[in-house]
Amino acid sequence: MERRSTKHKQAILEIFENNHLLSAKELQQQISDADASTIYRNLTRLEEDDMLRSVPVGEVTKYELIEKHDAHDHFICKNCEMVKTIFVDAAAFRSQLPTDENFSVTVHGTCNECR
């Protein structure tokens, strides 16, 4: 069953067209007529529909568009929570996994600035 497109869902997708890794709070600040429950409900649906993916960054969950042509993963500094896009050889990595489902890789470590 295809879900209907609401104005808030469209607003969220439009914001992600020009932004990368936003939290629900950051989205709510940009969509003034949407309360927190509306934002979270739409984020959950967009994630279920494989349009967004969540990325835990410290204590906060951030979201990003899933773009089929731009598969990437993340390095997150455990000190300053800086996020850097990384590219993992998906074919080599997939051969080591016990599943053929989609996956993402998040590497946690200390960035050069925090050393």
GINOR-V791600 format. One record per helix or strand of 3 or more residues. SS is the DSSP state (A for helix, B for strand). FROM is the first residue (numbers start at 1). TO is the last residue. If there is no record, write none. Layout:
ss	from	to
SS	FROM	TO
SS	FROM	TO
//
This chain:
ss	from	to
A	7	17
A	24	30
A	36	48
B	52	57
B	60	65
B	73	77
B	83	86
A	90	94
B	106	109
A	112	114
//
